[in-house]
Amino acid sequence: MVVPKSIPIFFINIYGVVYSALNITLLLPNSILTNVAHNGIVYIIRMQKKTRTILFYSSVIFFTLLSIVVVLYSLGYKYDFIDNKFVKTGSLRVATNLSNAEVYINSELKGKTSFITGNFSKGRFLPRIYNVRVEKEGYQTWEKNIDIERGLFSDFPVVVLLPDKFEITITASSSLSVPYFSFDKSLRRAYLEDGVSEDGLSAISVLALDNGQLVDVFEVPKKVLSENPIVADAKFYYLNDNNLMQFDPKKETYIILSETVKSFYVSQEHAYFTKFSDNTLYIVNTSSDQIKNLLNDLQNETDLIIKAEQVGNEYYLLLSFLNSSNKLFKFNENDLEPETIASNVLGFEVSPDRKKLSYFTRNELWTIWLNDTTSQPLRKAGEKELITRYSHEIKNVKWYRNSEHLIVQVGGGLVFVEIDGRGKKRNQYDITYFDGIFNYEGSSNNMWIFGGKELANFKLE
């Protein structure tokens, strides 16, 4: 290419050059005059065959490389300037319980959760560990270090942010200094003693756990309440002279379910009990009074049944022993050889979806997966993981309604804990401080706490 020295080359219109290059062909004569216009001035450039050949192959190489880049981009690749190569990117989704929550990635605001779904999604991440933070004014912050892997989708489908403060309402109060109180899980009711008559009958106020409304009032003999009965399906179960009794306050009837009973527990329309006379675990249907042997040859030193629950064909049984620690067992209807899950267990709770079981010792909280999971993080049935450890004693545990978080009573208060341990961190939120009995009603998302003689509730949202 020959250009007079007097012509300022940087003024030549680049679009004219590109247009000329794209029209080059090796079959043209050895030279060609190309017009390039700029600011109304026409410049004449003489282009030799060698120059045209160079431009032609340069264009081919350029567009080939550009095509490769476009294809790699469409396949999810991105150039990594640290490793100096193209790598497959990953993507991320955070599904929260809040809309318009701000999402920060490595301290940079990247967007907000959807107004409709509460989700935030973003792709084309180089394989790295990213600090992801979700926050909204008036709520506690969720934060994790997320390892996004090449070609994979990292999903956090149940992120929950709780308010900084909860509005607690006193729902009911007893006139007694030390009243009887109990929750009925089967009917989602609370029973509060509110006075004793001269003839020894206690007035019981029944409140619905979904809205806190008073739904019934009836009388129960004080001698029944003095046995600290378990309430299920509006019936009271207790031991009297080693007899397992059922009292129905509506019918004012007493039924002896079994005699010489050592200990018992009521769950899901069944009462589990042991006897002094043998080492057998019995189960009785509380509606039909039909009794059957569930498990023979219990250990001789078995003292008490702390809790029992059926999940599918399997039973989970927590027993205390005279000469050793409490033990959590599992056995199947078809294979009645009990399997010891853990020792030193103080309590356990099955998740609402019936796919997980959480148990706790004095200071440790564990979760067992009863089924394979289909959402991240993927788990296999039988996997067990330590969720957290506390310096204070754990008193009770309940599952949150999404079966992915736990409500733990520890250290004089309630703590909200996620079980997803990815990023080597589990977010925990303080709910409130109190010392008493608590229950969580998942269908209405109501938290109930009873301390002293007052029953209070608040929404866990």
N, C-alpha and C positions, 0 to 999 in steps of 0.2 A: 504494500500500500504506500503510495507516494502522496504526500500532502505538502503543499508549499509551506516554507518556514514562517511566512507571514500570517498564516491562518492559525488562530488560537484554538488548539485541538480540544481543550476542555469545554468549548462552546458547542462542539458537534453534538447534535441531538442523538442520545443513546438509542432511542426508539428506531431511528432511521438505520442505525448500524445493525440492530437485532433483526429488523425487517430484511435488510440486505443479506444477512448471514443465512436466514431461513430460506432465501430464494436461490442460494448457491447450488450449482450443479456442476459436476466434473465434466459434463458434456459441452459446456459453453466454451467459446473461444478462449484463447490464452489470456486475454485481458478484456475487461468490461468497464464501461464508464457508469458509475453509480452516482445518482443525485442524492445529496443529503442537504436538507433545508434546515435553517435555523435563523430565527428572527427575520424572515423574509429574504435572507441571502442564500443563494444556492451554491453549494460547494461541490466540485467535481473531483471524485476520488477514483484513481485508476487502480483496479484490483487485479493482481496477477494470479495465475493458476495456483501457484504454491500457497499464496495467501488464502485463496478460496478453499483449498484442500485442508489447510490448518483449521480454518473456521468451521468447515463442515464436520471434521472429526471431533473438534472441540464441542460443537453443538450436540453431536451424538453422545459423547461421553457425559456432557452435562445433563442431558435429558434422561440418560440411562441411570445416572446416579440419583437424579431427582425422582425418577419412577421407583427406584429401590427404597428411597426414604419414605415416599408416600405409602408404598405397600407395607413397609415395616410399621409405620405409624398406624395404619388401619388394622394391623394385627396386634396392636397393643405394645409395640416396642418403643423404647426411648433411649437416647444416647446418654450413657453414664460417664460423665467427665472425670469421675474419680477412678473408675476401672478402665476408662478409655475403650468402651465397647457398647454396642447396642444390647440392651437387656429387656426382657419381658417385664412389663409393669404389673402392679397389683391394684386392687381397688378396696374401698372401705364403705361400710354402711353402719350408721349409728341410729338405732330406732329408740326413741325416748317417749316418755309419757307427757311431754310438754311440746307445745308448738312455739315457734319463734324463739327458741333457745339458741344462743350464740355458740358456734362451734369453732374452736381455735385449734390449729395444727401447728406445732412448734411455735406457740405464742402468737401466731398470725391468724387474724379472723378470716375464715374461709367461707362463711355463710351462716345460715340459720336453719333450724329444723322446720320441716314443712308445716304450714298452717293446718293442713287437713290430716296428715298421717303422723306428724311428729318425727319424721325420718330425715336423715341427712346422708346423702351419698356423694362420693367423689371417686374418680378413677385416675389412672396414669400416674401412680406413685412408683418411684424407683424403690427397689427392695431396700428398706431401711427400717430403723426403729423410730417411730414418730410419737411425739407427745401430743395426745388428743385430749382436749378439755371442753366440757359442755357446761355452760353456766347461764343462769337467768336470774335477774334481780328478784330477791325474796326467797331464793331456793339455794340449797346446798350444792356445791360444785361436784361434778363427776369428772374424774381424770384417770387416764391410763397411759402407759407407754406401750404402744401397739407395734408389734413386729409384722410389717407387711411384707409378704414373700412374693417372689416373682411368679406371675401368672395366676395368683390365687386371690380369692375374694374373702376379705376379713369382715365378718359380720358380728355385730353386737346387737342382737334383736330385742333385748329387754333391759335397756338402761332406764333407771328410775331416779329422778331427782325429787327429794322431799323438801318441803318448806323449811325455812329457818326456824319458824315458830308455829305452834299449833294452838288453835282456839279450843280450850278444854271447857266442857259444859258439865255441871253437876246435874245428873239425871234423877237420882233418887238418894234419899238419906233415911237411915233407920233411927227410930227413937231409942233403941237399945244401945248400950255402950259396946257390947261385943255380940253383934248379931250373927246368925248363920247366913252364909252366902255361898252360892254355887252357880256354875254355868251348866246349861244343858246343851251340849253340842248337837245332838240329834235334832232338836226342835229349834235351835238357835234362840234360846231363852236364858234369862238371868233370874235367879230366885233369891229374894232378899227378905229376911225375917224383920218384921216391923212391929213387934209387940207380942206379949204373952198374956193370955186371959187368966182369970183366977182358977179355972178348971184345967189349966195346963195345956192349952191349945195356942200354938204360935200362928200369927197371921203372916202369910207369905205373899209378897207382891211379886207378880210375874211380869217381866218387861221383855219386849221384843228387841233382839240385838240388831235388827236392820234399821230401826228408826227410834228406839228408845221409848216407845209408847207402852203405857201400862195396859196389858191385855187380859190379866186375870188376877183374882185375889182368892185364896182359899186358906184353910186351916190345916195344920199338921201337928200332931202331938209332940210336945217338947221332948218327950223321951226318945222319939225317933230322931230328932235333930241332934240330940246329945250324942248319938252314935256316929256323927259326922258322915251321913249317908252320901252315896253317889247318886246323882239325879240323871235319869235318861228316859226320854219319851214321857216326861211329866210324872214319872214314878220314882220312888225313893228306895234305894237298895242299901241294906246295912246288915251287920251281924248282931244277933241277940241270942246270948247263951249258945254260941257256936252254930246257930241256925242262920242260913242265908234267907233274909226276909225281903219281901217286896211289898211296899205300901202304896196304894193308889188313893190319892187324896180326893179324887172325884167320886169314886165309889165307896171310899172310906173302908177299904178292905185290906186285910193282911194275908199274904200268901207265903208259906214256907217253901222255898225253892229246893233246898237241900239241908240235911242235918250234918252235924259234926264237921262243919266247914272251918278250915284253918285260915284261908285268905281268899279274896275274890277281886275281880275287876270287871266292869261293865263297858262294852263297846259294841256298837252296831247291832243292837237288838239281841246281843248275846252276853251272858255272864260266864266268865271263866273262873274256876275255883279249884282249890285243892282241899283235901280232907286230912284229918288227923289219922284216920284208919289205914291209909295206904299212900303210895307215892305216885298217884295218878292225877293228871290234869283233866278236869271235866269241863264240858261246855253245855250250857242250857239255853235254849231259846226262850227269851223272856216273854214271848207272846203265847207259845204253846206249852211251856213248861217241860219240853222234852229234853232229857239229859242223855249225853253220850260220852264215852271215854274218848278223849282227844289225844292224849299222850301218856303212855305207861312208863314206869321205871324212872320217875324223876329222881334226882339225887336226894339221898336221905337227909342231907342237911338243909334242904330247901326250907326257907322260912316263910317268905311272903311273895305273892304275885304283886308286882308293882304296876305292870301294865301289860296288856295283850291286845294284838290287833291282827286282823286278817287282810291280806292283800292278794287277791286272786286265789290261787291254791296254796299259798304259803302263809304261815303264821309267824308272827314276831312276838317273842315273849321275854319280858324283863323280870328276872327273879332275884330276890335277895337270899343270902345264905347265912347261916349262923356262924360258920367258922371261916368264911372267905368273903370276897367282895361281890358286889352285884354283877350279874352276867346277862348279856343280851343274846338270845338264841333265835335261830330260824329253823323251821321244819316244814315239811311238805305233807299234804294229805296222803300222797302216794308213797312217801318215804319218811317215816316217822322217826328217823334217827336225827336228833337235834344237832345243829351245827352252831358252835360258839362263834359269835361275831366279834364281841369285844367284852372286856372286863371293866370293872369300876364305873359302870354306866349308871347314871342317875335318872335319865329319862330319854324318851325318843318321840319323834313325831313323823308321820307319813305325809308327804306333800299332797296338795289338792289334786294333782294329776295322777297320783298313785304310782309315780315312776321313780321316786326318790325317798330316802329315809334319812333323817338327820338324828343323831344321838349326841349326848353330851356327858362328859365326866365332870369332875369338879372344876377343871380349868380349861378343858379342851372341847371344841365343837367339830364334829365330823359329819360327812355326808357320804351315803352309799347310793350308787345308781342301781335301781332295780331293773331297768330296761335300757336297751341301746337308745341313744338319742339321735335325732335326725337334724337337729340344728346345732350351730356352733355354740360353745366348744363341744366337739363330738366325744361321747363317752360310751363305754361298753358296760353291759350289765355286770354287776359285781365289783366294779371299780370303787375304791374308797379313797377319800381325800380329807386331810386335815384342813378345815376351813379357817380357823383362827384359834389363838390361845390367849387367855386372859390371866391377869394376876389376881383378879377377884373371882369369887365363886359364881358359877353359872347356876341360876335357880330354875329357869324354864326357857323353852324355845317353842316358837310357833312359825309356821310357814306363811309367807306373804302369798297373795292370791295368784301370782304368776308362776309359782313353784320354782323361782330362780333367786329368791331372796329370803332371808330368815330374820325374824324378830326375836332378839335375845334379851332376856332379863338377867342383867349382870351388874354388879357394883352399885346397887341402889337405883338402877335406871333401866331404860329400854334402848337397845341399839339395833339399827337396821343394817343388815350385812348382805352383800351380794356374794353368791357362791362361785361366780366366774373369776378364777384366779389368773387369767391371762395378763401378761404384763407384770407378773410378780407383785400384783397389788389387788386387794379387794377393797372397794369403797365401803366405808362404814359411816353412818350418820347417827348422831345422838337424837333420840326422839323426845324423851322427857325423863325426869327423875322422880321416882316414887318407890315406895316399899309396900307391896301388897300382892294382890292377885290380878292377873291380866288375861284378856282373851281378845282374839282378833277375828272379826267377822268379814270374810273375804268378799261375799256377794255384795255387801254394801260399803266395803272398805272402811268399816268402823272399828276403832280401837276402844276397848273397854278396860277400865282400871278400877279396882276396888281396894280401898285402904281405910282402915278404921271402921267407919260406918257409912261412908259415902261411896256412891257409884257414879263414875264420871265417864264421858266418852268424847271422842273427837275423830274427825275424818283424817285418814292417813294419806292426805293429798294436798 
